[in-house]
Amino acid sequence: CSLRVHSQKDGLIFSIRKYTAIVSLEQRQRYKDDFNAEYEEYGNLHAQIDKITKNFRHFEEQWKSLTPGSEAYQVKKDRTIKIVLHHSSIL
């Protein structure tokens, strides 16, 4: 595994190389098996993050209609904190 950092005009690009060049069919199969083994977990995590992102976008829209200091604002704030704590515990 190696880490390469390239500097560009717009910022830094990080490149992590986990595998070396493929030189045999057996090595190719091992890489393919590794990928397939981890892909389902990646998909599940991506789905969870997508759901959380949608929830926060919805919360943001709701916040825009509330007056700071109002009872509705405080209720929404408390509910949001509860949800954030829940999501942080499952990730």
PDB file of N, CA, C and O in Angstrom:
ATOM      1  N   CYS A   1       0.852  -1.180   0.000  1.00  0.00           N
ATOM      2  CA  CYS A   1       0.000   0.000   0.000  1.00  0.00           C
ATOM      3  C   CYS A   1       0.897   1.243   0.000  1.00  0.00           C
ATOM      4  O   CYS A   1       1.832   1.335   0.796  1.00  0.00           O
ATOM      5  N   SER A   2       0.621   2.169  -0.865  1.00  0.00           N
ATOM      6  CA  SER A   2       1.421   3.382  -0.904  1.00  0.00           C
ATOM      7  C   SER A   2       0.519   4.593  -1.006  1.00  0.00           C
ATOM      8  O   SER A   2      -0.613   4.492  -1.478  1.00  0.00           O
ATOM      9  N   LEU A   3       1.005   5.718  -0.575  1.00  0.00           N
ATOM     10  CA  LEU A   3       0.259   6.971  -0.633  1.00  0.00           C
ATOM     11  C   LEU A   3       1.065   7.958  -1.442  1.00  0.00           C
ATOM     12  O   LEU A   3       2.234   8.212  -1.153  1.00  0.00           O
ATOM     13  N   ARG A   4       0.425   8.519  -2.468  1.00  0.00           N
ATOM     14  CA  ARG A   4       1.091   9.529  -3.285  1.00  0.00           C
ATOM     15  C   ARG A   4       0.271  10.807  -3.218  1.00  0.00           C
ATOM     16  O   ARG A   4      -0.954  10.768  -3.332  1.00  0.00           O
ATOM     17  N   VAL A   5       0.931  11.921  -3.038  1.00  0.00           N
ATOM     18  CA  VAL A   5       0.262  13.214  -3.002  1.00  0.00           C
ATOM     19  C   VAL A   5       0.798  14.052  -4.148  1.00  0.00           C
ATOM     20  O   VAL A   5       2.006  14.253  -4.276  1.00  0.00           O
ATOM     21  N   HIS A   6      -0.116  14.540  -4.981  1.00  0.00           N
ATOM     22  CA  HIS A   6       0.263  15.383  -6.112  1.00  0.00           C
ATOM     23  C   HIS A   6      -0.271  16.781  -5.868  1.00  0.00           C
ATOM     24  O   HIS A   6      -1.442  16.946  -5.525  1.00  0.00           O
ATOM     25  N   SER A   7       0.546  17.759  -6.035  1.00  0.00           N
ATOM     26  CA  SER A   7       0.107  19.132  -5.890  1.00  0.00           C
ATOM     27  C   SER A   7      -0.336  19.655  -7.242  1.00  0.00           C
ATOM     28  O   SER A   7       0.363  19.487  -8.242  1.00  0.00           O
ATOM     29  N   GLN A   8      -1.485  20.281  -7.269  1.00  0.00           N
ATOM     30  CA  GLN A   8      -1.994  20.893  -8.494  1.00  0.00           C
ATOM     31  C   GLN A   8      -2.405  22.316  -8.182  1.00  0.00           C
ATOM     32  O   GLN A   8      -2.477  22.726  -7.024  1.00  0.00           O
ATOM     33  N   LYS A   9      -2.666  23.043  -9.221  1.00  0.00           N
ATOM     34  CA  LYS A   9      -3.058  24.443  -9.095  1.00  0.00           C
ATOM     35  C   LYS A   9      -4.266  24.617  -8.162  1.00  0.00           C
ATOM     36  O   LYS A   9      -4.289  25.537  -7.344  1.00  0.00           O
ATOM     37  N   ASP A  10      -5.267  23.735  -8.283  1.00  0.00           N
ATOM     38  CA  ASP A  10      -6.498  23.843  -7.498  1.00  0.00           C
ATOM     39  C   ASP A  10      -6.391  23.237  -6.101  1.00  0.00           C
ATOM     40  O   ASP A  10      -7.299  23.428  -5.292  1.00  0.00           O
ATOM     41  N   GLY A  11      -5.349  22.537  -5.799  1.00  0.00           N
ATOM     42  CA  GLY A  11      -5.224  21.933  -4.484  1.00  0.00           C
ATOM     43  C   GLY A  11      -4.436  20.645  -4.558  1.00  0.00           C
ATOM     44  O   GLY A  11      -3.624  20.447  -5.462  1.00  0.00           O
ATOM     45  N   LEU A  12      -4.685  19.773  -3.600  1.00  0.00           N
ATOM     46  CA  LEU A  12      -3.962  18.515  -3.523  1.00  0.00           C
ATOM     47  C   LEU A  12      -4.858  17.370  -3.962  1.00  0.00           C
ATOM     48  O   LEU A  12      -6.060  17.374  -3.697  1.00  0.00           O
ATOM     49  N   ILE A  13      -4.278  16.412  -4.619  1.00  0.00           N
ATOM     50  CA  ILE A  13      -4.978  15.190  -4.985  1.00  0.00           C
ATOM     51  C   ILE A  13      -4.257  14.052  -4.273  1.00  0.00           C
ATOM     52  O   ILE A  13      -3.044  13.891  -4.407  1.00  0.00           O
ATOM     53  N   PHE A  14      -5.016  13.269  -3.518  1.00  0.00           N
ATOM     54  CA  PHE A  14      -4.445  12.139  -2.804  1.00  0.00           C
ATOM     55  C   PHE A  14      -4.749  10.857  -3.577  1.00  0.00           C
ATOM     56  O   PHE A  14      -5.870  10.659  -4.044  1.00  0.00           O
ATOM     57  N   SER A  15      -3.779  10.019  -3.705  1.00  0.00           N
ATOM     58  CA  SER A  15      -3.936   8.761  -4.420  1.00  0.00           C
ATOM     59  C   SER A  15      -3.436   7.650  -3.515  1.00  0.00           C
ATOM     60  O   SER A  15      -2.262   7.632  -3.144  1.00  0.00           O
ATOM     61  N   ILE A  16      -4.304   6.733  -3.160  1.00  0.00           N
ATOM     62  CA  ILE A  16      -3.900   5.607  -2.324  1.00  0.00           C
ATOM     63  C   ILE A  16      -3.891   4.367  -3.208  1.00  0.00           C
ATOM     64  O   ILE A  16      -4.892   4.031  -3.840  1.00  0.00           O
ATOM     65  N   ARG A  17      -2.774   3.711  -3.241  1.00  0.00           N
ATOM     66  CA  ARG A  17      -2.629   2.507  -4.042  1.00  0.00           C
ATOM     67  C   ARG A  17      -2.544   1.314  -3.123  1.00  0.00           C
ATOM     68  O   ARG A  17      -1.557   1.144  -2.407  1.00  0.00           O
ATOM     69  N   LYS A  18      -3.575   0.483  -3.138  1.00  0.00           N
ATOM     70  CA  LYS A  18      -3.599  -0.679  -2.271  1.00  0.00           C
ATOM     71  C   LYS A  18      -2.922  -1.878  -2.924  1.00  0.00           C
ATOM     72  O   LYS A  18      -2.341  -2.717  -2.236  1.00  0.00           O
ATOM     73  N   TYR A  19      -2.994  -1.957  -4.218  1.00  0.00           N
ATOM     74  CA  TYR A  19      -2.489  -3.123  -4.920  1.00  0.00           C
ATOM     75  C   TYR A  19      -1.375  -2.750  -5.900  1.00  0.00           C
ATOM     76  O   TYR A  19      -1.306  -1.631  -6.410  1.00  0.00           O
ATOM     77  N   THR A  20      -0.532  -3.705  -6.133  1.00  0.00           N
ATOM     78  CA  THR A  20       0.503  -3.528  -7.146  1.00  0.00           C
ATOM     79  C   THR A  20      -0.065  -3.928  -8.508  1.00  0.00           C
ATOM     80  O   THR A  20      -1.209  -4.374  -8.594  1.00  0.00           O
ATOM     81  N   ALA A  21       0.714  -3.773  -9.555  1.00  0.00           N
ATOM     82  CA  ALA A  21       0.263  -4.138 -10.896  1.00  0.00           C
ATOM     83  C   ALA A  21      -0.074  -5.628 -10.949  1.00  0.00           C
ATOM     84  O   ALA A  21       0.601  -6.446 -10.326  1.00  0.00           O
ATOM     85  N   ILE A  22      -1.108  -5.968 -11.687  1.00  0.00           N
ATOM     86  CA  ILE A  22      -1.533  -7.359 -11.824  1.00  0.00           C
ATOM     87  C   ILE A  22      -0.612  -8.062 -12.824  1.00  0.00           C
ATOM     88  O   ILE A  22      -0.426  -7.609 -13.953  1.00  0.00           O
ATOM     89  N   VAL A  23      -0.042  -9.184 -12.371  1.00  0.00           N
ATOM     90  CA  VAL A  23       0.902  -9.895 -13.232  1.00  0.00           C
ATOM     91  C   VAL A  23       0.482 -11.336 -13.513  1.00  0.00           C
ATOM     92  O   VAL A  23       1.152 -12.030 -14.278  1.00  0.00           O
ATOM     93  N   SER A  24      -0.620 -11.803 -12.906  1.00  0.00           N
ATOM     94  CA  SER A  24      -1.055 -13.180 -13.157  1.00  0.00           C
ATOM     95  C   SER A  24      -2.579 -13.272 -13.035  1.00  0.00           C
ATOM     96  O   SER A  24      -3.221 -12.400 -12.450  1.00  0.00           O
ATOM     97  N   LEU A  25      -3.133 -14.329 -13.589  1.00  0.00           N
ATOM     98  CA  LEU A  25      -4.579 -14.559 -13.479  1.00  0.00           C
ATOM     99  C   LEU A  25      -4.995 -14.807 -12.033  1.00  0.00           C
ATOM    100  O   LEU A  25      -6.078 -14.393 -11.619  1.00  0.00           O
ATOM    101  N   GLU A  26      -4.146 -15.477 -11.267  1.00  0.00           N
ATOM    102  CA  GLU A  26      -4.445 -15.739  -9.864  1.00  0.00           C
ATOM    103  C   GLU A  26      -4.511 -14.437  -9.065  1.00  0.00           C
ATOM    104  O   GLU A  26      -5.394 -14.247  -8.228  1.00  0.00           O
ATOM    105  N   GLN A  27      -3.565 -13.553  -9.341  1.00  0.00           N
ATOM    106  CA  GLN A  27      -3.556 -12.258  -8.656  1.00  0.00           C
ATOM    107  C   GLN A  27      -4.802 -11.457  -9.037  1.00  0.00           C
ATOM    108  O   GLN A  27      -5.420 -10.825  -8.181  1.00  0.00           O
ATOM    109  N   ARG A  28      -5.168 -11.483 -10.306  1.00  0.00           N
ATOM    110  CA  ARG A  28      -6.373 -10.794 -10.769  1.00  0.00           C
ATOM    111  C   ARG A  28      -7.592 -11.324 -10.030  1.00  0.00           C
ATOM    112  O   ARG A  28      -8.440 -10.543  -9.599  1.00  0.00           O
ATOM    113  N   GLN A  29      -7.689 -12.646  -9.879  1.00  0.00           N
ATOM    114  CA  GLN A  29      -8.827 -13.249  -9.194  1.00  0.00           C
ATOM    115  C   GLN A  29      -8.859 -12.846  -7.720  1.00  0.00           C
ATOM    116  O   GLN A  29      -9.929 -12.575  -7.175  1.00  0.00           O
ATOM    117  N   ARG A  30      -7.691 -12.804  -7.073  1.00  0.00           N
ATOM    118  CA  ARG A  30      -7.653 -12.370  -5.661  1.00  0.00           C
ATOM    119  C   ARG A  30      -8.169 -10.944  -5.518  1.00  0.00           C
ATOM    120  O   ARG A  30      -8.950 -10.657  -4.611  1.00  0.00           O
ATOM    121  N   TYR A  31      -7.739 -10.043  -6.407  1.00  0.00           N
ATOM    122  CA  TYR A  31      -8.206  -8.661  -6.359  1.00  0.00           C
ATOM    123  C   TYR A  31      -9.714  -8.587  -6.598  1.00  0.00           C
ATOM    124  O   TYR A  31     -10.425  -7.834  -5.933  1.00  0.00           O
ATOM    125  N   LYS A  32     -10.181  -9.372  -7.548  1.00  0.00           N
ATOM    126  CA  LYS A  32     -11.611  -9.394  -7.847  1.00  0.00           C
ATOM    127  C   LYS A  32     -12.398  -9.910  -6.638  1.00  0.00           C
ATOM    128  O   LYS A  32     -13.447  -9.362  -6.298  1.00  0.00           O
ATOM    129  N   ASP A  33     -11.893 -10.955  -5.994  1.00  0.00           N
ATOM    130  CA  ASP A  33     -12.547 -11.496  -4.802  1.00  0.00           C
ATOM    131  C   ASP A  33     -12.565 -10.468  -3.669  1.00  0.00           C
ATOM    132  O   ASP A  33     -13.578 -10.322  -2.984  1.00  0.00           O
ATOM    133  N   ASP A  34     -11.449  -9.753  -3.465  1.00  0.00           N
ATOM    134  CA  ASP A  34     -11.396  -8.698  -2.443  1.00  0.00           C
ATOM    135  C   ASP A  34     -12.444  -7.626  -2.730  1.00  0.00           C
ATOM    136  O   ASP A  34     -13.177  -7.204  -1.836  1.00  0.00           O
ATOM    137  N   PHE A  35     -12.502  -7.198  -3.971  1.00  0.00           N
ATOM    138  CA  PHE A  35     -13.460  -6.172  -4.363  1.00  0.00           C
ATOM    139  C   PHE A  35     -14.888  -6.643  -4.089  1.00  0.00           C
ATOM    140  O   PHE A  35     -15.674  -5.926  -3.469  1.00  0.00           O
ATOM    141  N   ASN A  36     -15.214  -7.825  -4.543  1.00  0.00           N
ATOM    142  CA  ASN A  36     -16.572  -8.346  -4.366  1.00  0.00           C
ATOM    143  C   ASN A  36     -16.932  -8.516  -2.895  1.00  0.00           C
ATOM    144  O   ASN A  36     -18.076  -8.283  -2.504  1.00  0.00           O
ATOM    145  N   ALA A  37     -15.960  -8.920  -2.077  1.00  0.00           N
ATOM    146  CA  ALA A  37     -16.209  -9.106  -0.650  1.00  0.00           C
ATOM    147  C   ALA A  37     -16.534  -7.783   0.039  1.00  0.00           C
ATOM    148  O   ALA A  37     -17.344  -7.748   0.965  1.00  0.00           O
ATOM    149  N   GLU A  38     -15.907  -6.695  -0.409  1.00  0.00           N
ATOM    150  CA  GLU A  38     -16.090  -5.398   0.235  1.00  0.00           C
ATOM    151  C   GLU A  38     -17.183  -4.549  -0.414  1.00  0.00           C
ATOM    152  O   GLU A  38     -17.631  -3.566   0.176  1.00  0.00           O
ATOM    153  N   TYR A  39     -17.614  -4.914  -1.614  1.00  0.00           N
ATOM    154  CA  TYR A  39     -18.553  -4.078  -2.360  1.00  0.00           C
ATOM    155  C   TYR A  39     -19.916  -3.995  -1.677  1.00  0.00           C
ATOM    156  O   TYR A  39     -20.514  -2.920  -1.649  1.00  0.00           O
ATOM    157  N   GLU A  40     -20.416  -5.084  -1.132  1.00  0.00           N
ATOM    158  CA  GLU A  40     -21.715  -5.052  -0.465  1.00  0.00           C
ATOM    159  C   GLU A  40     -21.689  -4.111   0.736  1.00  0.00           C
ATOM    160  O   GLU A  40     -22.625  -3.340   0.945  1.00  0.00           O
ATOM    161  N   GLU A  41     -20.624  -4.175   1.516  1.00  0.00           N
ATOM    162  CA  GLU A  41     -20.492  -3.266   2.665  1.00  0.00           C
ATOM    163  C   GLU A  41     -20.453  -1.818   2.193  1.00  0.00           C
ATOM    164  O   GLU A  41     -21.102  -0.954   2.784  1.00  0.00           O
ATOM    165  N   TYR A  42     -19.702  -1.550   1.141  1.00  0.00           N
ATOM    166  CA  TYR A  42     -19.641  -0.199   0.572  1.00  0.00           C
ATOM    167  C   TYR A  42     -21.040   0.262   0.153  1.00  0.00           C
ATOM    168  O   TYR A  42     -21.441   1.386   0.459  1.00  0.00           O
ATOM    169  N   GLY A  43     -21.779  -0.601  -0.543  1.00  0.00           N
ATOM    170  CA  GLY A  43     -23.128  -0.247  -0.983  1.00  0.00           C
ATOM    171  C   GLY A  43     -24.040   0.065   0.188  1.00  0.00           C
ATOM    172  O   GLY A  43     -24.814   1.020   0.138  1.00  0.00           O
ATOM    173  N   ASN A  44     -23.955  -0.734   1.242  1.00  0.00           N
ATOM    174  CA  ASN A  44     -24.776  -0.494   2.436  1.00  0.00           C
ATOM    175  C   ASN A  44     -24.430   0.832   3.095  1.00  0.00           C
ATOM    176  O   ASN A  44     -25.321   1.591   3.475  1.00  0.00           O
ATOM    177  N   LEU A  45     -23.141   1.110   3.230  1.00  0.00           N
ATOM    178  CA  LEU A  45     -22.724   2.380   3.828  1.00  0.00           C
ATOM    179  C   LEU A  45     -23.153   3.559   2.963  1.00  0.00           C
ATOM    180  O   LEU A  45     -23.590   4.587   3.481  1.00  0.00           O
ATOM    181  N   HIS A  46     -23.030   3.412   1.664  1.00  0.00           N
ATOM    182  CA  HIS A  46     -23.436   4.476   0.750  1.00  0.00           C
ATOM    183  C   HIS A  46     -24.932   4.744   0.879  1.00  0.00           C
ATOM    184  O   HIS A  46     -25.348   5.903   0.875  1.00  0.00           O
ATOM    185  N   ALA A  47     -25.739   3.706   0.994  1.00  0.00           N
ATOM    186  CA  ALA A  47     -27.186   3.868   1.144  1.00  0.00           C
ATOM    187  C   ALA A  47     -27.520   4.570   2.459  1.00  0.00           C
ATOM    188  O   ALA A  47     -28.401   5.429   2.497  1.00  0.00           O
ATOM    189  N   GLN A  48     -26.824   4.210   3.533  1.00  0.00           N
ATOM    190  CA  GLN A  48     -27.052   4.869   4.825  1.00  0.00           C
ATOM    191  C   GLN A  48     -26.709   6.351   4.748  1.00  0.00           C
ATOM    192  O   GLN A  48     -27.464   7.194   5.231  1.00  0.00           O
ATOM    193  N   ILE A  49     -25.581   6.663   4.148  1.00  0.00           N
ATOM    194  CA  ILE A  49     -25.159   8.065   4.041  1.00  0.00           C
ATOM    195  C   ILE A  49     -26.121   8.849   3.162  1.00  0.00           C
ATOM    196  O   ILE A  49     -26.427  10.005   3.455  1.00  0.00           O
ATOM    197  N   ASP A  50     -26.601   8.231   2.085  1.00  0.00           N
ATOM    198  CA  ASP A  50     -27.572   8.888   1.208  1.00  0.00           C
ATOM    199  C   ASP A  50     -28.859   9.207   1.962  1.00  0.00           C
ATOM    200  O   ASP A  50     -29.416  10.295   1.811  1.00  0.00           O
ATOM    201  N   LYS A  51     -29.326   8.273   2.765  1.00  0.00           N
ATOM    202  CA  LYS A  51     -30.544   8.484   3.565  1.00  0.00           C
ATOM    203  C   LYS A  51     -30.341   9.625   4.567  1.00  0.00           C
ATOM    204  O   LYS A  51     -31.211  10.480   4.730  1.00  0.00           O
ATOM    205  N   ILE A  52     -29.201   9.627   5.225  1.00  0.00           N
ATOM    206  CA  ILE A  52     -28.898  10.671   6.207  1.00  0.00           C
ATOM    207  C   ILE A  52     -28.812  12.033   5.524  1.00  0.00           C
ATOM    208  O   ILE A  52     -29.314  13.025   6.053  1.00  0.00           O
ATOM    209  N   THR A  53     -28.186  12.086   4.363  1.00  0.00           N
ATOM    210  CA  THR A  53     -28.071  13.339   3.609  1.00  0.00           C
ATOM    211  C   THR A  53     -29.444  13.872   3.238  1.00  0.00           C
ATOM    212  O   THR A  53     -29.702  15.068   3.374  1.00  0.00           O
ATOM    213  N   LYS A  54     -30.325  13.003   2.771  1.00  0.00           N
ATOM    214  CA  LYS A  54     -31.694  13.416   2.432  1.00  0.00           C
ATOM    215  C   LYS A  54     -32.424  13.946   3.655  1.00  0.00           C
ATOM    216  O   LYS A  54     -33.145  14.940   3.567  1.00  0.00           O
ATOM    217  N   ASN A  55     -32.242  13.285   4.800  1.00  0.00           N
ATOM    218  CA  ASN A  55     -32.874  13.757   6.034  1.00  0.00           C
ATOM    219  C   ASN A  55     -32.397  15.162   6.401  1.00  0.00           C
ATOM    220  O   ASN A  55     -33.199  16.014   6.784  1.00  0.00           O
ATOM    221  N   PHE A  56     -31.111  15.398   6.285  1.00  0.00           N
ATOM    222  CA  PHE A  56     -30.582  16.710   6.641  1.00  0.00           C
ATOM    223  C   PHE A  56     -31.026  17.790   5.668  1.00  0.00           C
ATOM    224  O   PHE A  56     -31.242  18.934   6.068  1.00  0.00           O
ATOM    225  N   ARG A  57     -31.163  17.444   4.409  1.00  0.00           N
ATOM    226  CA  ARG A  57     -31.701  18.419   3.448  1.00  0.00           C
ATOM    227  C   ARG A  57     -33.135  18.774   3.809  1.00  0.00           C
ATOM    228  O   ARG A  57     -33.537  19.934   3.720  1.00  0.00           O
ATOM    229  N   HIS A  58     -33.897  17.779   4.214  1.00  0.00           N
ATOM    230  CA  HIS A  58     -35.278  18.014   4.653  1.00  0.00           C
ATOM    231  C   HIS A  58     -35.301  18.889   5.907  1.00  0.00           C
ATOM    232  O   HIS A  58     -36.101  19.821   6.001  1.00  0.00           O
ATOM    233  N   PHE A  59     -34.433  18.593   6.860  1.00  0.00           N
ATOM    234  CA  PHE A  59     -34.342  19.404   8.077  1.00  0.00           C
ATOM    235  C   PHE A  59     -33.997  20.849   7.742  1.00  0.00           C
ATOM    236  O   PHE A  59     -34.568  21.781   8.309  1.00  0.00           O
ATOM    237  N   GLU A  60     -33.068  21.025   6.826  1.00  0.00           N
ATOM    238  CA  GLU A  60     -32.650  22.381   6.446  1.00  0.00           C
ATOM    239  C   GLU A  60     -33.836  23.184   5.909  1.00  0.00           C
ATOM    240  O   GLU A  60     -33.997  24.357   6.246  1.00  0.00           O
ATOM    241  N   GLU A  61     -34.654  22.561   5.087  1.00  0.00           N
ATOM    242  CA  GLU A  61     -35.838  23.245   4.556  1.00  0.00           C
ATOM    243  C   GLU A  61     -36.807  23.602   5.685  1.00  0.00           C
ATOM    244  O   GLU A  61     -37.387  24.687   5.689  1.00  0.00           O
ATOM    245  N   GLN A  62     -36.976  22.703   6.623  1.00  0.00           N
ATOM    246  CA  GLN A  62     -37.868  22.969   7.753  1.00  0.00           C
ATOM    247  C   GLN A  62     -37.337  24.099   8.634  1.00  0.00           C
ATOM    248  O   GLN A  62     -38.113  24.924   9.115  1.00  0.00           O
ATOM    249  N   TRP A  63     -36.024  24.144   8.849  1.00  0.00           N
ATOM    250  CA  TRP A  63     -35.423  25.180   9.691  1.00  0.00           C
ATOM    251  C   TRP A  63     -35.693  26.576   9.138  1.00  0.00           C
ATOM    252  O   TRP A  63     -35.876  27.526   9.899  1.00  0.00           O
ATOM    253  N   LYS A  64     -35.717  26.696   7.822  1.00  0.00           N
ATOM    254  CA  LYS A  64     -35.905  28.003   7.194  1.00  0.00           C
ATOM    255  C   LYS A  64     -37.228  28.640   7.568  1.00  0.00           C
ATOM    256  O   LYS A  64     -37.349  29.865   7.558  1.00  0.00           O
ATOM    257  N   SER A  65     -38.223  27.827   7.899  1.00  0.00           N
ATOM    258  CA  SER A  65     -39.544  28.377   8.222  1.00  0.00           C
ATOM    259  C   SER A  65     -39.736  28.656   9.714  1.00  0.00           C
ATOM    260  O   SER A  65     -40.799  29.134  10.113  1.00  0.00           O
ATOM    261  N   LEU A  66     -38.743  28.372  10.535  1.00  0.00           N
ATOM    262  CA  LEU A  66     -38.888  28.537  11.984  1.00  0.00           C
ATOM    263  C   LEU A  66     -38.228  29.827  12.470  1.00  0.00           C
ATOM    264  O   LEU A  66     -37.221  30.275  11.921  1.00  0.00           O
ATOM    265  N   THR A  67     -38.810  30.402  13.495  1.00  0.00           N
ATOM    266  CA  THR A  67     -38.270  31.610  14.110  1.00  0.00           C
ATOM    267  C   THR A  67     -37.376  31.216  15.280  1.00  0.00           C
ATOM    268  O   THR A  67     -37.834  30.539  16.201  1.00  0.00           O
ATOM    269  N   PRO A  68     -36.098  31.631  15.261  1.00  0.00           N
ATOM    270  CA  PRO A  68     -35.209  31.311  16.379  1.00  0.00           C
ATOM    271  C   PRO A  68     -35.809  31.756  17.711  1.00  0.00           C
ATOM    272  O   PRO A  68     -36.326  32.866  17.838  1.00  0.00           O
ATOM    273  N   GLY A  69     -35.728  30.864  18.701  1.00  0.00           N
ATOM    274  CA  GLY A  69     -36.250  31.164  20.025  1.00  0.00           C
ATOM    275  C   GLY A  69     -37.694  30.723  20.234  1.00  0.00           C
ATOM    276  O   GLY A  69     -38.161  30.671  21.372  1.00  0.00           O
ATOM    277  N   SER A  70     -38.410  30.403  19.155  1.00  0.00           N
ATOM    278  CA  SER A  70     -39.800  29.970  19.292  1.00  0.00           C
ATOM    279  C   SER A  70     -39.866  28.546  19.832  1.00  0.00           C
ATOM    280  O   SER A  70     -38.878  27.812  19.819  1.00  0.00           O
ATOM    281  N   GLU A  71     -41.051  28.174  20.306  1.00  0.00           N
ATOM    282  CA  GLU A  71     -41.226  26.812  20.819  1.00  0.00           C
ATOM    283  C   GLU A  71     -41.008  25.788  19.703  1.00  0.00           C
ATOM    284  O   GLU A  71     -40.371  24.758  19.922  1.00  0.00           O
ATOM    285  N   ALA A  72     -41.532  26.066  18.521  1.00  0.00           N
ATOM    286  CA  ALA A  72     -41.356  25.157  17.387  1.00  0.00           C
ATOM    287  C   ALA A  72     -39.881  25.000  17.041  1.00  0.00           C
ATOM    288  O   ALA A  72     -39.427  23.910  16.694  1.00  0.00           O
ATOM    289  N   TYR A  73     -39.145  26.088  17.136  1.00  0.00           N
ATOM    290  CA  TYR A  73     -37.708  26.064  16.866  1.00  0.00           C
ATOM    291  C   TYR A  73     -37.002  25.149  17.870  1.00  0.00           C
ATOM    292  O   TYR A  73     -36.160  24.335  17.491  1.00  0.00           O
ATOM    293  N   GLN A  74     -37.351  25.290  19.154  1.00  0.00           N
ATOM    294  CA  GLN A  74     -36.708  24.477  20.193  1.00  0.00           C
ATOM    295  C   GLN A  74     -37.059  22.998  20.038  1.00  0.00           C
ATOM    296  O   GLN A  74     -36.200  22.133  20.207  1.00  0.00           O
ATOM    297  N   VAL A  75     -38.316  22.710  19.716  1.00  0.00           N
ATOM    298  CA  VAL A  75     -38.733  21.319  19.502  1.00  0.00           C
ATOM    299  C   VAL A  75     -37.943  20.719  18.340  1.00  0.00           C
ATOM    300  O   VAL A  75     -37.441  19.599  18.435  1.00  0.00           O
ATOM    301  N   LYS A  76     -37.836  21.466  17.255  1.00  0.00           N
ATOM    302  CA  LYS A  76     -37.097  20.999  16.081  1.00  0.00           C
ATOM    303  C   LYS A  76     -35.617  20.804  16.411  1.00  0.00           C
ATOM    304  O   LYS A  76     -34.999  19.835  15.972  1.00  0.00           O
ATOM    305  N   LYS A  77     -35.063  21.722  17.180  1.00  0.00           N
ATOM    306  CA  LYS A  77     -33.658  21.628  17.574  1.00  0.00           C
ATOM    307  C   LYS A  77     -33.425  20.352  18.392  1.00  0.00           C
ATOM    308  O   LYS A  77     -32.472  19.616  18.135  1.00  0.00           O
ATOM    309  N   ASP A  78     -34.287  20.093  19.367  1.00  0.00           N
ATOM    310  CA  ASP A  78     -34.150  18.904  20.211  1.00  0.00           C
ATOM    311  C   ASP A  78     -34.279  17.616  19.386  1.00  0.00           C
ATOM    312  O   ASP A  78     -33.530  16.661  19.585  1.00  0.00           O
ATOM    313  N   ARG A  79     -35.230  17.610  18.469  1.00  0.00           N
ATOM    314  CA  ARG A  79     -35.444  16.431  17.620  1.00  0.00           C
ATOM    315  C   ARG A  79     -34.233  16.208  16.701  1.00  0.00           C
ATOM    316  O   ARG A  79     -33.798  15.075  16.496  1.00  0.00           O
ATOM    317  N   THR A  80     -33.714  17.277  16.167  1.00  0.00           N
ATOM    318  CA  THR A  80     -32.555  17.175  15.277  1.00  0.00           C
ATOM    319  C   THR A  80     -31.349  16.623  16.026  1.00  0.00           C
ATOM    320  O   THR A  80     -30.639  15.761  15.508  1.00  0.00           O
ATOM    321  N   ILE A  81     -31.114  17.108  17.232  1.00  0.00           N
ATOM    322  CA  ILE A  81     -29.989  16.626  18.038  1.00  0.00           C
ATOM    323  C   ILE A  81     -30.147  15.133  18.320  1.00  0.00           C
ATOM    324  O   ILE A  81     -29.179  14.376  18.247  1.00  0.00           O
ATOM    325  N   LYS A  82     -31.359  14.718  18.637  1.00  0.00           N
ATOM    326  CA  LYS A  82     -31.625  13.304  18.905  1.00  0.00           C
ATOM    327  C   LYS A  82     -31.312  12.456  17.670  1.00  0.00           C
ATOM    328  O   LYS A  82     -30.706  11.390  17.784  1.00  0.00           O
ATOM    329  N   ILE A  83     -31.718  12.924  16.509  1.00  0.00           N
ATOM    330  CA  ILE A  83     -31.484  12.184  15.267  1.00  0.00           C
ATOM    331  C   ILE A  83     -30.005  12.155  14.924  1.00  0.00           C
ATOM    332  O   ILE A  83     -29.489  11.125  14.491  1.00  0.00           O
ATOM    333  N   VAL A  84     -29.321  13.268  15.112  1.00  0.00           N
ATOM    334  CA  VAL A  84     -27.881  13.314  14.836  1.00  0.00           C
ATOM    335  C   VAL A  84     -27.144  12.319  15.725  1.00  0.00           C
ATOM    336  O   VAL A  84     -26.269  11.593  15.254  1.00  0.00           O
ATOM    337  N   LEU A  85     -27.490  12.283  16.997  1.00  0.00           N
ATOM    338  CA  LEU A  85     -26.841  11.349  17.916  1.00  0.00           C
ATOM    339  C   LEU A  85     -27.136   9.905  17.499  1.00  0.00           C
ATOM    340  O   LEU A  85     -26.256   9.048  17.578  1.00  0.00           O
ATOM    341  N   HIS A  86     -28.349   9.636  17.064  1.00  0.00           N
ATOM    342  CA  HIS A  86     -28.692   8.294  16.612  1.00  0.00           C
ATOM    343  C   HIS A  86     -27.846   7.897  15.393  1.00  0.00           C
ATOM    344  O   HIS A  86     -27.272   6.809  15.355  1.00  0.00           O
ATOM    345  N   HIS A  87     -27.778   8.791  14.400  1.00  0.00           N
ATOM    346  CA  HIS A  87     -27.019   8.493  13.191  1.00  0.00           C
ATOM    347  C   HIS A  87     -25.532   8.334  13.490  1.00  0.00           C
ATOM    348  O   HIS A  87     -24.870   7.483  12.897  1.00  0.00           O
ATOM    349  N   SER A  88     -25.011   9.133  14.391  1.00  0.00           N
ATOM    350  CA  SER A  88     -23.575   9.015  14.687  1.00  0.00           C
ATOM    351  C   SER A  88     -23.266   7.700  15.398  1.00  0.00           C
ATOM    352  O   SER A  88     -22.147   7.193  15.309  1.00  0.00           O
ATOM    353  N   SER A  89     -24.254   7.145  16.104  1.00  0.00           N
ATOM    354  CA  SER A  89     -24.014   5.884  16.810  1.00  0.00           C
ATOM    355  C   SER A  89     -24.083   4.689  15.870  1.00  0.00           C
ATOM    356  O   SER A  89     -23.520   3.639  16.180  1.00  0.00           O
ATOM    357  N   ILE A  90     -24.765   4.818  14.715  1.00  0.00           N
ATOM    358  CA  ILE A  90     -24.859   3.672  13.810  1.00  0.00           C
ATOM    359  C   ILE A  90     -23.768   3.658  12.758  1.00  0.00           C
ATOM    360  O   ILE A  90     -23.562   2.641  12.096  1.00  0.00           O
ATOM    361  N   LEU A  91     -23.068   4.768  12.592  1.00  0.00           N
ATOM    362  CA  LEU A  91     -21.999   4.805  11.577  1.00  0.00           C
ATOM    363  C   LEU A  91     -20.685   4.468  12.172  1.00  0.00           C
ATOM    364  O   LEU A  91     -19.675   4.450  11.469  1.00  0.00           O
TER     365      LEU A  91
END
